[in-house]
Every structure is written in structure tokens, then in C-alpha cells.
Amino acid sequence: MVASLQIGTASTYYARDYYHGGERQIAATWFARGSQFGLTHGGAVDIERFAQLHAGLDQEGRWLLTTGSRKVEGVDFTFSPSKSVSLVYALTTNLELRQAVLDAHLTGVHRALEILEDEATYARRGRDGLHRQHVRLTGALFTHDTARPAPHLDGSVFSDPQLHTHSVVFNLAMRDDASIGCIDTRLGQIKTCLGSIHAAHTAYELRKLGFVIREIGKHGTFEVGFDPEIRKFFSSRRNQIEDELAESGQDSAAAPAIAAAATLSTRRSKQRDDGTDRFELWQGKAADLGLVPGLCVENLRMAPNLDRGGRDETFEAAFAKIPEQLTEHEATFSRIDVIRAVATAHVGTATDPAHLMQRVDNLIASGRIVEIRKDQLKEPVYSTPEMVRLERETIDLAKQLANRRWSGPDLVALNEKAVAVGLSSEQIAAVNTLAEGRALTLLQGKAGSAKTYSLKPLVGQLKEDGYRVIAAAASWRTAEMLAQELQVEARAIDSWLAIARTGGRFLDPKTVLIVDEVGLLGARATHAILREALSDAATCERTPVGPITGQVKLVLCGDPSQLKPIAASAGLELVRLATEAAVLQKIVRQRDPKMRRAVEHLAHRRVDKAFKILEREDCIVETEGHKSTISTAVDRWFGARQERPGKDHLLIARSNATVRGLNAEIRKRLRATGDIQGRDVSVTASSASGDPYVLRLAVGDRIRFGRRAELAGHRIINGTCGKIEHLEQDGRDHANITARIGRHRVSSRRGRSPTSTATHVSLTTTQRRSTNHRG
């Protein structure tokens, strides 16, 4: 059910003995539903014809393309079911069942490619390629049942069972007038969708064979059984690749290009048959692990019963959630996104995915999804009525609040405080705008423009004038920083809103709420805050001496270009449509004038000018390759530690994958210096995007927690850092960890009450976009 994508293929790779006519190849067939180029759909591949078409040549060796040239000869979509499905195929002694499992996989492959052809395969033509015409796919399917040989835990070297099909699509498109051009398709977007389609069909066919679909994951990944340790033993090739990736802190999901390179670097030649039947080999290894070949597979089967499956909900229930799921993190989505979501909803249910596309069309026509515009390629862009309503209401609420009067602080005293703390004229003007008599004000400024520092005199004056000032942020980490800097009560936004949801009050007519990093907020959170600010509780408070009327004040601070919102739709952008902002332009965090100018250029996206300054100041180092870049960055980090000991030196990277690479290199060097000791223990961690990966830890490592918890009476929030003092493996993916956080020692163990959030701490240890190592 995994669809990997490799853009750019070499025909010789598939033409080798192993890949065509080799002992372990199952089949090589054409995919050409329109019989284009004289091919027979489903017919056996002729390797010479394959090489010609792959090179863009006809049978006479003439160039096929009628317009221009091409940079890419082909694209390989590789489909592979989960390890447990391959183990069923390998360990069954029932030849009919083995063929049925293979057929289930191939059904998923064919249906995924058919939908790719019907929905997302085009050729461009006309001036500047502005006209897109639907075309047929042409390619070849190479199906295999082994991975490459790799060393195993028992010391032996052999090929693991791994069903997979290389779907090699030629970059050739025969248009209606018989002219031939290149294919135009959104490959990156379609890849995940194809994996979900493959999963839906494979799972349904396996259910008909009596298997229960289990462990359903993101985009429809699933298993059908076998202990994880068994699956791990027969995944040595995968483990080999992951180990190399781990050395650079990567994982295949986060860095597919690097994963492909690791695959090549760890590749051994697929060996010819040495006379050993591969099924006998696999079943013998399984017997050594305590399994009974044949019986271990039959024990996973039940009487065919499509009403019993691995989901806790029916297809109808999963289908009903799709519009909400599609707008959980983005306000808009494409038809391909809808197809992926509908396919995923099928996995583990009794519903036949044969009518998947009809259900997609029905959902779009139902009114629960609405087209809001066309994209640059004239493809529809969708949202949901609920999201459209939410965005409109957010703008309306912001306008209402901005138009309400608010009795502000003593402006004379405020300006005296602003001058006393050294605010610039720009900052003083911004503070005065925030203090004016409107119930909603917006402070906008780039990172380093001292937005929070500029708020200090305003907060001080508000307190003197009898106002209650509270603060909020998207994360607890930022909220705690606000609490320290502004000396106010601060919480994560979700925490404040939870008070309101349970009938409590956190706003009243004498409250000023400051929300920082509002650029991270989606429409739902922004809407909820504005609604609370306009509620009766925020405008009238009943006291023993009578009601106090007034209006809560809301101050929103942020930078719309700094970070992408965590949730769907940009709340800050919606508020900007309703009210003008006080803007801080000057960057003041950098004391060096040259560095300040460079940062200002970057803040306004004048990258070329910023780089010229940084080059003159010897702040840019050019390297070749990922490993060299990582090593050079770490060299400079260690150099900075030596030059300025006792200071924090932070490494920042663009992606989580690069952060893991930096951390891995630093760990290697800290081990050499004795700062990290003992053997590594593996735990399942999550990236900033919520994707799981294997994290290796040892005594001396600094870790960052990704979830709130109470451990030994000490509060841990998202972003809390600690240093490991003791740890021990607890199962395959967990560890019992004792870490020092400031003056406190805290421990996380799995054996606690299931209601304790501490049981989850080891699972949510994260390494985000700044490394956890500080000097």
C-alpha cells in the first residue's frame, strides 16, 4: 500500500536479468489501456521494445516526440503492501491462497494506475503549454516478491519476502491528433493518493480471503497480523536503509530523495538463484522463530465476513467525517485530496472500493464540499460550507469588535513609560495605536522587531489603571515566555478556550487579552477568541454593587509571513481584512547594523541583497552534498561554543529531516568527548508534523517533550527540554527515561495508570526545527 515515487528512471535497471526473466520475477506486463504505440494492455513486456519507448524512440529508432525535448524519460511508482501481507504470501503453504494474495496486490496496483490515468494525466500544448489535454498512460509493470539480500539478526544473509510492483510510466503522451508530447501530472500530490487507492483495494480483497485488517494508519496503511518482532526480522533490508538514514538523522518519509540514495548505497546485487527455494528458506526461518508455516497464516484467517473488520466505524461513518478532515489543516483542497480521503475511508470496512470514484463524485455533488475557484491549471479548488462560513464570520466578528469603543489607559502616563524604557518613535507610535479606543487592535511586525518588548509599557500602564491583563499563544512554551516577559498570567489558547467550553469565564469588561504569534492560528481558533470577546460575559459583569458594563480589549500580535498556520486558514489574514494594523518595520534584535540590514532584507524577501551582506561578512559557507553541509554546520557550532562558552548557540534548519541530521552528527561528536555515554535505546518519537520516526537516545542526550504532563509534581509543557540521566528499553518502541529539567529530576514509565499523561511522554519526544543541543 506504500506508493513511492522516483522521477527519472533508467531502462537498464529494469532490463537486467533479475528484472526481466530472472528466477524471482513474477511478471512484467504492459500498461496501455488505449493500446497506444501498438502495445497490448496486460501483455508480456518485450524488453527491447521497453528500452525503445523508455528512450522515446519508435521501433525504427526514430525520435517520437513531435515537440521539443524532455528532461525525464520515465517515472516509477512503486507499490508495496505492508510486511505482514508479504509474510502471508511467503509463509502460506496453500498455493491458491498465495496467488490470491498476489492478485489482491495487483488489483490495487491496476486500479490506482487507472484512476491516475483518468483523473490526473495530461499533455500540454499550444503557446506556453497553456492548453492541457487528457491523455493515456503508457508503461510497464515489473512485479517481484523479494527485497535485496541483507544481513539478519541470526547472522544469515538472504532476501526478505517483499511483494512490490515497479510501475514504470513512460514520459510519452499520444494526443488526439496523434502527435506525441510529454506527460503533465502533479506527481508529488498524486503519490499519496495512489497509495491510498492501492490500500483500499488490497484490503478489500484480503478481507474476502478472511483476513482482518488491523493497525490502520495514515492514508490507509494497514497490517493483517504477525508479531512486530517477526515483521522486524523479515525487514532487514528496510532496517538496513533506516540505519543509514538514521546516521544522518533522516527517515524515508521525511526525506524520500535521501532515502533513495541510501537505498542505492546499501544495495547488494540481487543474486541469482543458488538452488534454494525461497519459500522453503522463508518458512524455515519462520520455523526457527517458533512459527508453524501454513498454520501461522491460517490462524490469521477467519471465515469470510465483510461485516467484521479492523475499523471501529463503518464506511458511512468514516465517509461522513471526510469534509471536516480535509479542512483540519488546510482551508482548501483539490479533487485528488478528496479521492485520497475517500479511498482511505474504505480501508478496513465492508464497502467495495470498486465504486470509489462514484462516491467521490457523489460527495462533491452533495453540497458538503463546494468549489470556490479554479487554480492556475483551471482545476477546481474546493472547501466546505462550514469553512467558508467560518471565514466569513471571523471577518464579521473582527469588524464588530474593531468598531466597538473601549476606554483605554492614561496616554500621557503611557508615553512617559514608553520613553523611559527606551522605545523608538516607531514603537511608541505602535503602542499608542494599540491603546486607542477600539476593542480590537493588531500589532504586526517581522521577527526581531521587538513586538513583545514594545508591549511592556502598555501592560504596566493598564495594570496601574486597574485592568486585568492576560496573555495567550498557540503553544504553552510561548505562553510561558510571555508570562515571564510581561509579568502576566498566560496560557495556551486552547487552555483559555477550554475554560469557556466548560462554562467558565476568562474575559470580563476589565480584561485585556494579548494574543502572541497569532499568525500560527487557524480560522477556528481565531473565530472562537473573537466570539468570546463579543460575548455577554466580556461586556457586562455583575457585582454586589451592581453590573459593570464595558468591553474586553483584544490585542493580536504576529507576523503573517513568519510561520504557516497550524490549523486550516490563516486567522491573522482574516483579521487584517477587518482592521488596520500597527506595524513595526525596523528590526532591532541584531545590534550589528550590517546584520540588522541583512535581516531586514530577509524579512521583506529581498534575499539577494541579504546574501550579499552575509557573504561580505563571511557568514555564508558553500558546501557540496547533504553530509558535507551537516558536517560544516556542526564544525561551526562547536567552534562557536569554544569561542563563547557559557552562551547558548542554536542551530536552526529549514526541515525536521535536516534537524535530525544535525542532531545525529552532534551526538556522534558528543559521544567522542564523553558527553553522551552508554548504549543507544530506540523509541518512537514524532516530528513537528506528527509523523512517527525512530529516535535513538542515550545518557547525556538533551530531549524536548512534545506534550503537556505532570511528572513528580513538575509541569512539563510542549517544548520543555531535559537532559537524560538514566534510561532503559521497555519493549520495542518505548523507554523508561529519567531526565533532569532545571533543578528537577523526572521519570517517565509505561507502567503507570492509563489515565496518566506521563505514559505518553516517551512517545512524543520531538526534535523540531531548531536542534536540542545547546552550548
Buried (B, 14 or more C-beta within 10 A) or exposed (E): BBBBBBBEBEBEBBBEEBBBEBEBBEBBBBBBBEEBBEBEBEEEBBBEBBBBBBBBBBEEEEEBBEBEEBEEBBBBBBBBBBBBBBBBBBBBBEEEBBEBBBEBBBBBBBBBBBBBBEBBBBBBBEEEBEEBBBBBBBBBBBBBBBBBBBBBEEEEEBBBBBBBBBBBBBBBBBBEEEBBBBBBBBBEEBBBBBBBBBBBBBBBBBBBBBBBBBBBBEBBBBBBBBEBEBBBBBBBBBBBBBEBBBBBBBBBBBBBEBBBBBBEEBBEEBBEEEEEEBBEBBBEBBEEBEBBBBEBBEEBBEEEEEEEBBBEBBBEEBBBEBBEBBBEBBBBBBBBBBBBBBBBBBBBBBBBBEEBBEBBBEBBEEEBBBEEEEEEEEBBBBBBEBBBEBBEBBBBBBBBBBEBEBEBBBEEBBBEBBEEEEBBEBBBBBBBBBBEEBBBBBBBBBBBBBBBBBBBBBBBBBBEBEBBBBBBBBBBBBBBBBBEBBEBBBBBBBBBBEBBEEEEEBBBBBBBBBBBBBBBBBBBBBBBBBBBBBBEBBBBBEEEEEEEEBBBBBBBBBBBBBBEBEBBBBBBBBBBEBBEBBBBEBBBEBEEEEBBBBBBBBBBEBEEBBBBBBEEEEEEEEEEEBBEBBBEBBEEBBEBBEEEEEEEBEBEBEBBBBBBBBBBBBBEBBBEEEBBEBEBBBBBBBBBEEEBBBBBBBBBBBBBBBBBBEBEEBBBBBBBBBBBBEBEBBEEBBBBBBBEBEEBBBBBBBEEEEEBBBBBBBBBBBBBBBBBBBB
